[in-house]
Amino acid sequence: MISLPEITNSVLQAAGNGLVKFRQNHPGLAAAGLIAAGSTVLLPTVGLAALGLAGFTSGGVVGGMLSLTIHES
């Protein structure tokens, strides 16, 4: 009888081989997928930091900042 670790190793090896072949056959598509996944994580963080720098905080608008000018207009 085949043990669970042997089955797991063979499945992981087959999946890994498939991913390597996909990356070799479609380098642009693989890169686009990595960029999309990275952007999904990175962009919200950068966006919140940019809003904070502009003066928008969780407590409201900070006086003397760009956000106050935006809210006044």
SEZAZA-511520 format. One record per atom (N, C-alpha, C): residue in three letters; chain; atom name; x, y, z. Coordinates in nm, 2 decimals. Layout:
<recs>
<rec aa="ALA" ch="A" at="CA" X="X" Y="Y" Z="Z"/>
...
</recs>
This chain:
<recs>
<rec aa="MET" ch="A" at="N" X="0.08" Y="-0.12" Z="0.00"/>
<rec aa="MET" ch="A" at="CA" X="0.00" Y="0.00" Z="0.00"/>
<rec aa="MET" ch="A" at="C" X="0.09" Y="0.12" Z="0.00"/>
<rec aa="ILE" ch="A" at="N" X="0.05" Y="0.23" Z="-0.07"/>
<rec aa="ILE" ch="A" at="CA" X="0.12" Y="0.35" Z="-0.08"/>
<rec aa="ILE" ch="A" at="C" X="0.08" Y="0.44" Z="0.04"/>
<rec aa="SER" ch="A" at="N" X="0.18" Y="0.50" Z="0.10"/>
<rec aa="SER" ch="A" at="CA" X="0.16" Y="0.58" Z="0.22"/>
<rec aa="SER" ch="A" at="C" X="0.12" Y="0.72" Z="0.17"/>
<rec aa="LEU" ch="A" at="N" X="0.05" Y="0.79" Z="0.26"/>
<rec aa="LEU" ch="A" at="CA" X="0.00" Y="0.93" Z="0.24"/>
<rec aa="LEU" ch="A" at="C" X="0.12" Y="1.02" Z="0.20"/>
<rec aa="PRO" ch="A" at="N" X="0.23" Y="1.02" Z="0.27"/>
<rec aa="PRO" ch="A" at="CA" X="0.34" Y="1.11" Z="0.23"/>
<rec aa="PRO" ch="A" at="C" X="0.39" Y="1.08" Z="0.08"/>
<rec aa="GLU" ch="A" at="N" X="0.39" Y="0.96" Z="0.04"/>
<rec aa="GLU" ch="A" at="CA" X="0.43" Y="0.93" Z="-0.10"/>
<rec aa="GLU" ch="A" at="C" X="0.33" Y="0.98" Z="-0.20"/>
<rec aa="ILE" ch="A" at="N" X="0.20" Y="0.97" Z="-0.17"/>
<rec aa="ILE" ch="A" at="CA" X="0.10" Y="1.03" Z="-0.25"/>
<rec aa="ILE" ch="A" at="C" X="0.11" Y="1.18" Z="-0.26"/>
<rec aa="THR" ch="A" at="N" X="0.13" Y="1.24" Z="-0.14"/>
<rec aa="THR" ch="A" at="CA" X="0.14" Y="1.38" Z="-0.14"/>
<rec aa="THR" ch="A" at="C" X="0.26" Y="1.43" Z="-0.22"/>
<rec aa="ASN" ch="A" at="N" X="0.37" Y="1.36" Z="-0.20"/>
<rec aa="ASN" ch="A" at="CA" X="0.49" Y="1.40" Z="-0.28"/>
<rec aa="ASN" ch="A" at="C" X="0.47" Y="1.39" Z="-0.43"/>
<rec aa="SER" ch="A" at="N" X="0.41" Y="1.28" Z="-0.47"/>
<rec aa="SER" ch="A" at="CA" X="0.39" Y="1.27" Z="-0.61"/>
<rec aa="SER" ch="A" at="C" X="0.29" Y="1.37" Z="-0.67"/>
<rec aa="VAL" ch="A" at="N" X="0.19" Y="1.41" Z="-0.59"/>
<rec aa="VAL" ch="A" at="CA" X="0.09" Y="1.51" Z="-0.64"/>
<rec aa="VAL" ch="A" at="C" X="0.16" Y="1.64" Z="-0.65"/>
<rec aa="LEU" ch="A" at="N" X="0.24" Y="1.68" Z="-0.54"/>
<rec aa="LEU" ch="A" at="CA" X="0.31" Y="1.80" Z="-0.54"/>
<rec aa="LEU" ch="A" at="C" X="0.41" Y="1.81" Z="-0.66"/>
<rec aa="GLN" ch="A" at="N" X="0.48" Y="1.70" Z="-0.68"/>
<rec aa="GLN" ch="A" at="CA" X="0.58" Y="1.70" Z="-0.79"/>
<rec aa="GLN" ch="A" at="C" X="0.51" Y="1.72" Z="-0.92"/>
<rec aa="ALA" ch="A" at="N" X="0.39" Y="1.65" Z="-0.95"/>
<rec aa="ALA" ch="A" at="CA" X="0.32" Y="1.67" Z="-1.07"/>
<rec aa="ALA" ch="A" at="C" X="0.27" Y="1.81" Z="-1.09"/>
<rec aa="ALA" ch="A" at="N" X="0.22" Y="1.87" Z="-0.98"/>
<rec aa="ALA" ch="A" at="CA" X="0.17" Y="2.01" Z="-0.99"/>
<rec aa="ALA" ch="A" at="C" X="0.29" Y="2.10" Z="-1.01"/>
<rec aa="GLY" ch="A" at="N" X="0.40" Y="2.08" Z="-0.95"/>
<rec aa="GLY" ch="A" at="CA" X="0.52" Y="2.16" Z="-0.97"/>
<rec aa="GLY" ch="A" at="C" X="0.57" Y="2.16" Z="-1.11"/>
<rec aa="ASN" ch="A" at="N" X="0.57" Y="2.04" Z="-1.17"/>
<rec aa="ASN" ch="A" at="CA" X="0.61" Y="2.02" Z="-1.31"/>
<rec aa="ASN" ch="A" at="C" X="0.52" Y="2.09" Z="-1.40"/>
<rec aa="GLY" ch="A" at="N" X="0.39" Y="2.09" Z="-1.37"/>
<rec aa="GLY" ch="A" at="CA" X="0.29" Y="2.16" Z="-1.46"/>
<rec aa="GLY" ch="A" at="C" X="0.31" Y="2.31" Z="-1.45"/>
<rec aa="LEU" ch="A" at="N" X="0.34" Y="2.36" Z="-1.33"/>
<rec aa="LEU" ch="A" at="CA" X="0.36" Y="2.50" Z="-1.32"/>
<rec aa="LEU" ch="A" at="C" X="0.49" Y="2.55" Z="-1.39"/>
<rec aa="VAL" ch="A" at="N" X="0.59" Y="2.47" Z="-1.38"/>
<rec aa="VAL" ch="A" at="CA" X="0.72" Y="2.50" Z="-1.45"/>
<rec aa="VAL" ch="A" at="C" X="0.69" Y="2.50" Z="-1.60"/>
<rec aa="LYS" ch="A" at="N" X="0.62" Y="2.40" Z="-1.65"/>
<rec aa="LYS" ch="A" at="CA" X="0.59" Y="2.40" Z="-1.80"/>
<rec aa="LYS" ch="A" at="C" X="0.51" Y="2.52" Z="-1.84"/>
<rec aa="PHE" ch="A" at="N" X="0.41" Y="2.55" Z="-1.76"/>
<rec aa="PHE" ch="A" at="CA" X="0.32" Y="2.67" Z="-1.79"/>
<rec aa="PHE" ch="A" at="C" X="0.41" Y="2.80" Z="-1.80"/>
<rec aa="ARG" ch="A" at="N" X="0.50" Y="2.81" Z="-1.70"/>
<rec aa="ARG" ch="A" at="CA" X="0.58" Y="2.93" Z="-1.69"/>
<rec aa="ARG" ch="A" at="C" X="0.67" Y="2.94" Z="-1.81"/>
<rec aa="GLN" ch="A" at="N" X="0.72" Y="2.82" Z="-1.86"/>
<rec aa="GLN" ch="A" at="CA" X="0.81" Y="2.82" Z="-1.97"/>
<rec aa="GLN" ch="A" at="C" X="0.74" Y="2.85" Z="-2.10"/>
<rec aa="ASN" ch="A" at="N" X="0.62" Y="2.79" Z="-2.11"/>
<rec aa="ASN" ch="A" at="CA" X="0.54" Y="2.81" Z="-2.24"/>
<rec aa="ASN" ch="A" at="C" X="0.47" Y="2.94" Z="-2.25"/>
<rec aa="HIS" ch="A" at="N" X="0.43" Y="3.00" Z="-2.13"/>
<rec aa="HIS" ch="A" at="CA" X="0.36" Y="3.13" Z="-2.13"/>
<rec aa="HIS" ch="A" at="C" X="0.42" Y="3.23" Z="-2.03"/>
<rec aa="PRO" ch="A" at="N" X="0.54" Y="3.28" Z="-2.06"/>
<rec aa="PRO" ch="A" at="CA" X="0.61" Y="3.37" Z="-1.97"/>
<rec aa="PRO" ch="A" at="C" X="0.53" Y="3.50" Z="-1.94"/>
<rec aa="GLY" ch="A" at="N" X="0.47" Y="3.55" Z="-2.04"/>
<rec aa="GLY" ch="A" at="CA" X="0.40" Y="3.68" Z="-2.03"/>
<rec aa="GLY" ch="A" at="C" X="0.28" Y="3.66" Z="-1.94"/>
<rec aa="LEU" ch="A" at="N" X="0.21" Y="3.56" Z="-1.96"/>
<rec aa="LEU" ch="A" at="CA" X="0.08" Y="3.53" Z="-1.88"/>
<rec aa="LEU" ch="A" at="C" X="0.12" Y="3.50" Z="-1.74"/>
<rec aa="ALA" ch="A" at="N" X="0.23" Y="3.43" Z="-1.72"/>
<rec aa="ALA" ch="A" at="CA" X="0.27" Y="3.40" Z="-1.58"/>
<rec aa="ALA" ch="A" at="C" X="0.31" Y="3.53" Z="-1.51"/>
<rec aa="ALA" ch="A" at="N" X="0.38" Y="3.62" Z="-1.58"/>
<rec aa="ALA" ch="A" at="CA" X="0.43" Y="3.74" Z="-1.52"/>
<rec aa="ALA" ch="A" at="C" X="0.31" Y="3.83" Z="-1.49"/>
<rec aa="ALA" ch="A" at="N" X="0.21" Y="3.84" Z="-1.58"/>
<rec aa="ALA" ch="A" at="CA" X="0.09" Y="3.92" Z="-1.56"/>
<rec aa="ALA" ch="A" at="C" X="0.01" Y="3.87" Z="-1.44"/>
<rec aa="GLY" ch="A" at="N" X="0.01" Y="3.74" Z="-1.42"/>
<rec aa="GLY" ch="A" at="CA" X="-0.06" Y="3.69" Z="-1.30"/>
<rec aa="GLY" ch="A" at="C" X="0.01" Y="3.73" Z="-1.17"/>
<rec aa="LEU" ch="A" at="N" X="0.14" Y="3.72" Z="-1.17"/>
<rec aa="LEU" ch="A" at="CA" X="0.22" Y="3.76" Z="-1.05"/>
<rec aa="LEU" ch="A" at="C" X="0.20" Y="3.91" Z="-1.03"/>
<rec aa="ILE" ch="A" at="N" X="0.20" Y="3.99" Z="-1.13"/>
<rec aa="ILE" ch="A" at="CA" X="0.18" Y="4.14" Z="-1.11"/>
<rec aa="ILE" ch="A" at="C" X="0.04" Y="4.17" Z="-1.06"/>
<rec aa="ALA" ch="A" at="N" X="-0.06" Y="4.10" Z="-1.11"/>
<rec aa="ALA" ch="A" at="CA" X="-0.20" Y="4.12" Z="-1.06"/>
<rec aa="ALA" ch="A" at="C" X="-0.21" Y="4.08" Z="-0.92"/>
<rec aa="ALA" ch="A" at="N" X="-0.15" Y="3.97" Z="-0.88"/>
<rec aa="ALA" ch="A" at="CA" X="-0.16" Y="3.92" Z="-0.74"/>
<rec aa="ALA" ch="A" at="C" X="-0.09" Y="4.02" Z="-0.65"/>
<rec aa="GLY" ch="A" at="N" X="0.03" Y="4.07" Z="-0.69"/>
<rec aa="GLY" ch="A" at="CA" X="0.11" Y="4.16" Z="-0.61"/>
<rec aa="GLY" ch="A" at="C" X="0.03" Y="4.30" Z="-0.60"/>
<rec aa="SER" ch="A" at="N" X="-0.03" Y="4.34" Z="-0.70"/>
<rec aa="SER" ch="A" at="CA" X="-0.10" Y="4.47" Z="-0.70"/>
<rec aa="SER" ch="A" at="C" X="-0.22" Y="4.46" Z="-0.61"/>
<rec aa="THR" ch="A" at="N" X="-0.29" Y="4.35" Z="-0.60"/>
<rec aa="THR" ch="A" at="CA" X="-0.40" Y="4.33" Z="-0.52"/>
<rec aa="THR" ch="A" at="C" X="-0.36" Y="4.35" Z="-0.37"/>
<rec aa="VAL" ch="A" at="N" X="-0.24" Y="4.31" Z="-0.33"/>
<rec aa="VAL" ch="A" at="CA" X="-0.20" Y="4.33" Z="-0.20"/>
<rec aa="VAL" ch="A" at="C" X="-0.14" Y="4.47" Z="-0.17"/>
<rec aa="LEU" ch="A" at="N" X="-0.06" Y="4.52" Z="-0.27"/>
<rec aa="LEU" ch="A" at="CA" X="0.02" Y="4.64" Z="-0.25"/>
<rec aa="LEU" ch="A" at="C" X="-0.07" Y="4.77" Z="-0.27"/>
<rec aa="LEU" ch="A" at="N" X="-0.15" Y="4.77" Z="-0.37"/>
<rec aa="LEU" ch="A" at="CA" X="-0.22" Y="4.90" Z="-0.40"/>
<rec aa="LEU" ch="A" at="C" X="-0.31" Y="4.95" Z="-0.28"/>
<rec aa="PRO" ch="A" at="N" X="-0.39" Y="4.87" Z="-0.21"/>
<rec aa="PRO" ch="A" at="CA" X="-0.47" Y="4.93" Z="-0.10"/>
<rec aa="PRO" ch="A" at="C" X="-0.38" Y="4.99" Z="0.01"/>
<rec aa="THR" ch="A" at="N" X="-0.26" Y="4.93" Z="0.03"/>
<rec aa="THR" ch="A" at="CA" X="-0.17" Y="4.98" Z="0.13"/>
<rec aa="THR" ch="A" at="C" X="-0.12" Y="5.12" Z="0.09"/>
<rec aa="VAL" ch="A" at="N" X="-0.07" Y="5.12" Z="-0.03"/>
<rec aa="VAL" ch="A" at="CA" X="-0.02" Y="5.25" Z="-0.09"/>
<rec aa="VAL" ch="A" at="C" X="-0.13" Y="5.36" Z="-0.09"/>
<rec aa="GLY" ch="A" at="N" X="-0.25" Y="5.32" Z="-0.13"/>
<rec aa="GLY" ch="A" at="CA" X="-0.36" Y="5.41" Z="-0.14"/>
<rec aa="GLY" ch="A" at="C" X="-0.39" Y="5.47" Z="0.00"/>
<rec aa="LEU" ch="A" at="N" X="-0.40" Y="5.39" Z="0.10"/>
<rec aa="LEU" ch="A" at="CA" X="-0.42" Y="5.44" Z="0.23"/>
<rec aa="LEU" ch="A" at="C" X="-0.31" Y="5.53" Z="0.28"/>
<rec aa="ALA" ch="A" at="N" X="-0.19" Y="5.50" Z="0.25"/>
<rec aa="ALA" ch="A" at="CA" X="-0.08" Y="5.58" Z="0.29"/>
<rec aa="ALA" ch="A" at="C" X="-0.09" Y="5.72" Z="0.22"/>
<rec aa="ALA" ch="A" at="N" X="-0.12" Y="5.72" Z="0.09"/>
<rec aa="ALA" ch="A" at="CA" X="-0.14" Y="5.84" Z="0.02"/>
<rec aa="ALA" ch="A" at="C" X="-0.25" Y="5.93" Z="0.07"/>
<rec aa="LEU" ch="A" at="N" X="-0.36" Y="5.87" Z="0.11"/>
<rec aa="LEU" ch="A" at="CA" X="-0.47" Y="5.95" Z="0.17"/>
<rec aa="LEU" ch="A" at="C" X="-0.43" Y="6.01" Z="0.31"/>
<rec aa="GLY" ch="A" at="N" X="-0.35" Y="5.93" Z="0.38"/>
<rec aa="GLY" ch="A" at="CA" X="-0.30" Y="5.98" Z="0.51"/>
<rec aa="GLY" ch="A" at="C" X="-0.21" Y="6.10" Z="0.49"/>
<rec aa="LEU" ch="A" at="N" X="-0.12" Y="6.09" Z="0.39"/>
<rec aa="LEU" ch="A" at="CA" X="-0.03" Y="6.20" Z="0.36"/>
<rec aa="LEU" ch="A" at="C" X="-0.11" Y="6.33" Z="0.31"/>
<rec aa="ALA" ch="A" at="N" X="-0.22" Y="6.31" Z="0.25"/>
<rec aa="ALA" ch="A" at="CA" X="-0.30" Y="6.42" Z="0.20"/>
<rec aa="ALA" ch="A" at="C" X="-0.38" Y="6.48" Z="0.31"/>
<rec aa="GLY" ch="A" at="N" X="-0.39" Y="6.42" Z="0.42"/>
<rec aa="GLY" ch="A" at="CA" X="-0.47" Y="6.48" Z="0.53"/>
<rec aa="GLY" ch="A" at="C" X="-0.60" Y="6.41" Z="0.57"/>
<rec aa="PHE" ch="A" at="N" X="-0.63" Y="6.30" Z="0.50"/>
<rec aa="PHE" ch="A" at="CA" X="-0.76" Y="6.23" Z="0.53"/>
<rec aa="PHE" ch="A" at="C" X="-0.72" Y="6.13" Z="0.63"/>
<rec aa="THR" ch="A" at="N" X="-0.78" Y="6.13" Z="0.75"/>
<rec aa="THR" ch="A" at="CA" X="-0.76" Y="6.04" Z="0.86"/>
<rec aa="THR" ch="A" at="C" X="-0.89" Y="5.97" Z="0.90"/>
<rec aa="SER" ch="A" at="N" X="-0.88" Y="5.87" Z="0.98"/>
<rec aa="SER" ch="A" at="CA" X="-1.00" Y="5.80" Z="1.03"/>
<rec aa="SER" ch="A" at="C" X="-1.09" Y="5.89" Z="1.11"/>
<rec aa="GLY" ch="A" at="N" X="-1.03" Y="5.99" Z="1.18"/>
<rec aa="GLY" ch="A" at="CA" X="-1.10" Y="6.09" Z="1.26"/>
<rec aa="GLY" ch="A" at="C" X="-1.16" Y="6.20" Z="1.18"/>
<rec aa="GLY" ch="A" at="N" X="-1.13" Y="6.22" Z="1.05"/>
<rec aa="GLY" ch="A" at="CA" X="-1.17" Y="6.33" Z="0.97"/>
<rec aa="GLY" ch="A" at="C" X="-1.06" Y="6.39" Z="0.90"/>
<rec aa="VAL" ch="A" at="N" X="-1.09" Y="6.52" Z="0.86"/>
<rec aa="VAL" ch="A" at="CA" X="-0.99" Y="6.59" Z="0.78"/>
<rec aa="VAL" ch="A" at="C" X="-0.90" Y="6.67" Z="0.87"/>
<rec aa="VAL" ch="A" at="N" X="-0.77" Y="6.66" Z="0.85"/>
<rec aa="VAL" ch="A" at="CA" X="-0.67" Y="6.73" Z="0.93"/>
<rec aa="VAL" ch="A" at="C" X="-0.65" Y="6.87" Z="0.87"/>
<rec aa="GLY" ch="A" at="N" X="-0.66" Y="6.98" Z="0.96"/>
<rec aa="GLY" ch="A" at="CA" X="-0.65" Y="7.11" Z="0.91"/>
<rec aa="GLY" ch="A" at="C" X="-0.52" Y="7.15" Z="0.85"/>
<rec aa="GLY" ch="A" at="N" X="-0.52" Y="7.24" Z="0.75"/>
<rec aa="GLY" ch="A" at="CA" X="-0.39" Y="7.28" Z="0.69"/>
<rec aa="GLY" ch="A" at="C" X="-0.34" Y="7.18" Z="0.59"/>
<rec aa="MET" ch="A" at="N" X="-0.41" Y="7.08" Z="0.55"/>
<rec aa="MET" ch="A" at="CA" X="-0.36" Y="6.98" Z="0.46"/>
<rec aa="MET" ch="A" at="C" X="-0.44" Y="7.00" Z="0.33"/>
<rec aa="LEU" ch="A" at="N" X="-0.40" Y="6.92" Z="0.23"/>
<rec aa="LEU" ch="A" at="CA" X="-0.46" Y="6.92" Z="0.10"/>
<rec aa="LEU" ch="A" at="C" X="-0.60" Y="6.88" Z="0.11"/>
<rec aa="SER" ch="A" at="N" X="-0.64" Y="6.79" Z="0.20"/>
<rec aa="SER" ch="A" at="CA" X="-0.77" Y="6.74" Z="0.21"/>
<rec aa="SER" ch="A" at="C" X="-0.87" Y="6.85" Z="0.25"/>
<rec aa="LEU" ch="A" at="N" X="-0.82" Y="6.94" Z="0.33"/>
<rec aa="LEU" ch="A" at="CA" X="-0.91" Y="7.06" Z="0.38"/>
<rec aa="LEU" ch="A" at="C" X="-0.94" Y="7.14" Z="0.26"/>
<rec aa="THR" ch="A" at="N" X="-0.84" Y="7.17" Z="0.17"/>
<rec aa="THR" ch="A" at="CA" X="-0.87" Y="7.25" Z="0.05"/>
<rec aa="THR" ch="A" at="C" X="-0.97" Y="7.18" Z="-0.04"/>
<rec aa="ILE" ch="A" at="N" X="-0.96" Y="7.05" Z="-0.05"/>
<rec aa="ILE" ch="A" at="CA" X="-1.05" Y="6.97" Z="-0.13"/>
<rec aa="ILE" ch="A" at="C" X="-1.19" Y="6.98" Z="-0.08"/>
<rec aa="HIS" ch="A" at="N" X="-1.21" Y="6.97" Z="0.05"/>
<rec aa="HIS" ch="A" at="CA" X="-1.34" Y="6.97" Z="0.12"/>
<rec aa="HIS" ch="A" at="C" X="-1.40" Y="7.11" Z="0.11"/>
<rec aa="GLU" ch="A" at="N" X="-1.32" Y="7.22" Z="0.11"/>
<rec aa="GLU" ch="A" at="CA" X="-1.37" Y="7.35" Z="0.11"/>
<rec aa="GLU" ch="A" at="C" X="-1.43" Y="7.39" Z="-0.03"/>
<rec aa="SER" ch="A" at="N" X="-1.38" Y="7.33" Z="-0.13"/>
<rec aa="SER" ch="A" at="CA" X="-1.42" Y="7.37" Z="-0.27"/>
<rec aa="SER" ch="A" at="C" X="-1.55" Y="7.30" Z="-0.31"/>
</recs>
